[in-house]
Amino acid sequence: MFDQLRIAKLLRAVAALVVVLLLPVLPARTQQASAAQHYDDAGVRAAVTKRFEGSMKLDPALSAASFSEDAIWINAFGRRVVGRAAIEKWFHELYTDAGYAQRKIFAEPEIAEVVFLRPDVAVARVFTRHGDQKLPDGTVIAERRSHNTMTLTREPDGWKVRYEIVTDERERPVRK
């Protein structure tokens, strides 16, 4: 029994020594492991690009393909749509609306930034600029400068948009 106690103490001392010796090396190993789980900027950009290719081609299926099954999409007018199938249906309604379909594209959609929250979660912001969009009530928007902010997650079948919100820039009156 005495030998077992001495052996246990010796093993604890050796384990403590190993931890102390490896402590400076562990952060480097962790950073290398993180680098192995690289930030897939190209994959995120491909999913976002596919989403906006659909918009440019007025193709609802292509636009919705990058969304997850339970995604949420909110436009600048407050419409909230939940689920990929419902989002695709909404895009179909939008793209077949003459006032939207005949809008002028002033600039191709531009991925302004991609920020990774973790290797498997990213936020992307896309800037779009178009005009002469006619709303159902007859109002014509001369120019829309929109920012689409998307949260994406890496899934087994690729990057998916989980949440997208569209916001428009507005002119603000100068305060006196």
N, C-alpha and C positions, 0 to 999 in steps of 0.2 A: 504494500500500500504506500509506503514511504517513497519507493521508486516511482510509482505512478504519479504521485503528487509533484515530485521533482521534475518529471518529464512534462507534465502539464504546464508547470511554471516556465520551464525552458521553451516549450512550444509557443506560449503566449509572448515571451520575450522576443523570440525569433520573428513571430508574426508582427509585433510592434515595430521591430527594426526594419522589416521589409516594407511596411507601410511608410515609415519615415524616409526610407531611401527612395521609394517610388513616388512619393508625393510630388516632387517637382516635375516628374515625367508624365504624370496622369493628365494634366491639362493639355499637354501637347497631343497625347493619344486621343483625348476627347475631341480636340479640334480637328484631328485627322479623320476621325469617325464622322464628324459633322460634314467635313468636306466630301466624304464619300457619299453622304446623303445630299448631294449638291442641290443648289437652288436652280431648278429647271426653268430658267427664264425663257428659253426657246419654246418649251412646251406650253407655258402660260400664254405667250404671245401667239402661238398657233391656234389655241382655243379661242382667244379673243378675236383674232383675225377672221376665223371661220364665222364667228357670230356677226361680224360686220360685213363680210362678203355676202352673207344672206341678206342683210339690210340693203346693200348696194344693188343686188340683183333682184330685190323684192321677192325673195324665196323664203317663205316662212319655215319650211322644214330645215333648211340650212341654217337660218338664224337661230332656231330652237335647239339644234343638235348639240351645241356646247353647254346647254343647261342640264343640271341634275334633275332627277325625277321630281324632287320636292322643292325646286328652286322658287325664289320669289323675285318678281320683276315689278318695279314701280316707275311710272313715268313722271315727267315734270308737271303734269296736270293732276297728279294724285291717284291715278288708276293703279290699283294693286292687283296683280295676277299671280296665282300660286299654282305650281306644277308645270312641268315641261309641256304636257299636252295642251293645257289651258294657255300657256304662253304662245305656243305655235298657233293655236286658234286665234288669239288676239293679233299676232303678227299677220295672219291671213286677212283678218278684217282691216287692219291698218294698211297693208300693202295693196289691197284692192280698192281702197278709198282714193278716188281720183285726186282729191286735194293734197293727199300725201304723196301719191305715186308720181305726180307731175311737179313736185318741188324741184328747185334747182340746187344742185350740189356745188357749193362754193369751194370746198376742199375735201379731199379724201379723209376718211376717219384716220386719226393719228393716235397711236398708243403713246400717251404723254409720260406715263410712268408705270412701273411694276415694283411693288414693295412686298417683300416676303416677311410674313409674320413668323413662319416656321418653314422648314423645307417642303411641307405638304399643304401650306396655306399661303395664298398670295392675294394682294389687292391690286387691281389694275384700273387705271383711269384712261379713258379714251376721249379725245376732243373731236367734236364734229361741228361742221359749219355748213348750213344750208338755208335756203330762203324761199320766199313765195309759196310757203305752205298754207293751204287754205283749210281752215278748221270747219267742222260740220255746221257751225253757226254762221258761216260766211266770212268770219274774220280772217284776214290774211296776215301772216307773220312774215314781214319783209326779210328779216334775218334771224336765224336761231343759232346761237353759239352754245352748244350743249356739252356737258361733261357726263359721261356714263362711268360710274364707279362700280366695279364688280369685285366681289369676294369669290375666289376660286379655291377649290380643294383638289388635291391629287387623288384620284380614284383608281381602282385597278384597270379601268378602261381609258384612262387619261385624265386630263384636267377638265373640271366641270365648273360652270358658273353656278354658285349657290344663291347669290343675291346680287341683283343689279338695281341701281337707282339712277335715274336720269335727272339731271338738274340743268337749268338754263341760266346763263348769265343775264342779268338785267341792268339796265341803266339806272343809276341812283342819282336823285337830284342832289345838287351841291348844297350843303347846309351853310347858312350864313351866320 
